[in-house]
Amino acid sequence: MNKKPKPRNPEYETKVREIFYRANFINLLEIQIGDVEPGLLTSYVDIKDKHLQQNGYVHAGVISTLADHTAGGAAATLVGKEQIILTLEFKINLLRPGIGNRLRCNAKVFYQGATVIVVDSEVYADHKQREKLVAKATVTLAVMGNRYGGD
């Protein structure tokens, strides 16, 4: 996005933090929120044995979930109080094995429409005091009314 996005909900940060931590799978993986700004979200996960696949690398499912959920959080900073975000589609490029003690994801909205938001997510691994890009995702999200009330 060329211009700075404007949130429709002045309490966007509170909303994003609430929905982020209400997701049981995110809690299971122990993914944490970092910075929150309109159209931007940073998250991270400290790597534990439960995040690894059989060869000792971070499982692609963990990397994909981090990219997808962080994108959803970035998109959620821009919608109205009664609206929700649902992933329609995502494409991820796994660029190298996830090795290290922490993954960090930066998600940035690059298209904001009335019913669709598209976000780029980049996932970095912190290994031996260096960060390396391990994955890049493009996530397309639907903007919807919250018919179910979230309960």
Secondary structure by P-SEA (a helix, b strand, c coil): cccbbbbcccaaaaaaaaaaaacaaaaaaccccccccccbbbbbbccccccccccccccaaaaaaaaaaaaaaaaaacccccbbbbbcbbbbbbcccccccbbbbbbbbccccccbbbbbbbbbbbccccccccbbbbbbbbbbccccccc
